[in-house]
Amino acid sequence: LSRWIQGQYPFIFETNHELTVLRSFNIADEFQLNGWIKGNGYEYRRVLEIAAVNPFIILPLNFPVTPDISDPYQALSYSTSELKHWDMAPDNPSVLIDHNIAIAFTADGLDGKEFRKNLSRVVDRGLSESQALASLTTIPAKKMGKSDQLGKIKTGFLANLTIVNGNYFHQKSPIVSIWVGGEEYPVM
C-alpha cells in the first residue's frame, strides 16, 4: 500500500462522468497518488480543465448506441444532451490527443468485435492511424514503465502481435493470427 501512496505505482480512478475525472485529480493531489483515469467518454466536455492537469487516460471505446428516432414520439424521449453525446463520443479520443493528453484504449465493457469497429470509427472521425497505433502500443508501454520490452516490433522485445490481412484499422480486414510472447496462435 505504501508504494501506491508514495506514487510509485499508478492508482486508477474509474470515472462515470467528466466531473468525476476532475474530483479524481483533487484526491490524487491530496494523497500524492500517481493517478491514472479510466475514462468515460465524456471528457471532451471539460477538456480544458482536464488538459491543465495533463493526466494519463485509459479510454474504453464503448460508444452509445444509435438512437432510434424512426418514430417521432420515440425521438422526443431523447434529450439534446444524449443526442449530442451520441454524436461526439467517437471524437473524444481526438479531442484529448489534440490537447496533448496521453491516452490508451481498452476493450473493457465491449462485446466481441466492437473494439475494432469502434476503433475504426474513431479513425474515420479524424484520429490518425499513427496516433491510434501509439495509443495501443507505445503509450501504454511507456506509462507502465515497460517501453524497453513492449510496444514495438524490435529485437529483444516481447512479440505480442496481431497479424491482419489488410489494414488493422479497417474493421473488415480479417485477423490472421495472434502472437503472444513470440508464439503464434492462428485465427480460423
N, C-alpha and C positions, 0 to 999 in steps of 0.2 A: 504493500500500500504506500509506503514512503516514497518509492520510485515514481509513482503517479503524482503524488503531492509535490515532489521536487521537480516535476516537469520533465523527467527523463522519458517517460512513456506517454503516448497520446491518451487523452481522456476524450472519448467520443460522446458528444451530445446528440441524441436523436431528437429531431425537431419536427413539429407538425404545423408550423406557422412561421412566417418571417419574423414576427415579434419574438418568438421563442428563440430564434437564432440570436437576436440582439440580447436577450436575457442570458443566454449561454455565455456570451462574451463577458458579461459582468461577473458571473460565477467563476469562470476560468481566471479572470483577473484577480478576484478576491482571494481565491485559494491557490493562486500561482500554478495553475494547471496548464499543460500543453494541450489546449482544447482544439479538437477537430469537430467538424459539424457533419452530421448525416442530414443532408438537405431534405427539403420537402417539395420543391418545385416552385415555391412562391418567392424565392429570393429576389427575383427581378423587381419586386415591388418596393424593396428597401436597399437596392444595390449600392447606392452611395454610402449609406451608413455601414453596410457590411464591408465594402471595399476599404473603408477607413481603418478597419481592424486587420485586413488582409489575412483572412483565415484560410485553412485548407478545408474544402467542402467535398464530401462524398455524395454524389448525386444519384439517386435512383432514377431510372428512366421510365417511371410509371406515370404516364400521362392520363388525364381524364378521358373517358370515352366520349365519342362524338355524340352530342346531344340530339335527341330525336325531336326535330321541330317540324315533322311532316304534318302533324295535327296542330292547327293554330291554338287550340285550347291547351294542349300539352306544352307548346312553345312558351306560353305565358308563365309556366311554372318555373322557368329558368330565370335567375337573376342576371342582371348585366355583369355582375362580378363573376359569376360562374361561366358565362359565355366568353368573357374576356380571358379568364384563366385557361379555358379550353383552347383558345387561340394562341395565347402567349407561352404556355408551358413548354413547347418544343424549342422556344427561343431562349429559355432560361440559361442553358449552358453557354451559349454565345454571348449573352449579356454579361455573365460572370467573367468569362475569359476576356471580353473587351475591357473590363475594369481590373484586369491583372490579378484576378483571384484564381488560385490554383484549384483545379477540380480533378476528381477521378469519378468514374462511373461504376455503378453497382447494378446487378440484376436483382437485388433484393426486392421482393414483392411482385416479381413478374412471373408469368407463366410461359413455359416453352420458348417459342421463337419470338416473343415480344421484344426481347432485348435488342436483337439485330434490327427488327422492324422499326423500333423507336430510335435506335441509333442512326439508322438510315434517314429517318425523318428529321433528326437534329442536323445531320449533314446537309440534307436537302434545303433546310431552312437557313443555312448560312455558316455553320461551323465548318471550318476547313477540315479535310481529311487528316492533315498532319496534326492539327490540334486535337481531333478526336482520338487519333492513334496515341498521342502523348498522354492523354487522359486515361488511356487503357494500359499504358506500359511504363514509360519513363517517369512520369509524375508520381504515380503511386510507389514505384520502386524507390525513388528519391525520398519521399516522405517517410517511408518505412525504414530508411537507412540501409537499404539493400541495393543501391544503384551499382554496386560493384559485382552483383550476382544476377540481378533481374532487370527486365525492361528493355533489353537489347538482344539482337542476334549477334553474338560476339564470342570468340574463343574464351573458354573459362566460365561462361555464364550458363545458368540452368536453361536447358532447352525446353521451355514451356511455350508451345506454339499452337496456333490454329491455322491449318492449311485449307485454303479456299480455292475453288476453281473459278477464278474471276476476281472481282473487287470485293473485299470483305464488307465494305460499306453499302453494297447493293444487296439488299436482303434476299434476293432470289439466287445469288451466287451460292452454289452448294458447298457445304463443308466436306472436305475430302478426308481429313484426319486431324486428330488432336495429338500433340506431343506433350508429355508430362515427364520432366526430368530426363529428357533425351530418349524416352521410349514412346514409340508410335502406337496410337490406337485408331485404326481405320474406322470411319463412319460409313455405315451401309446405307 
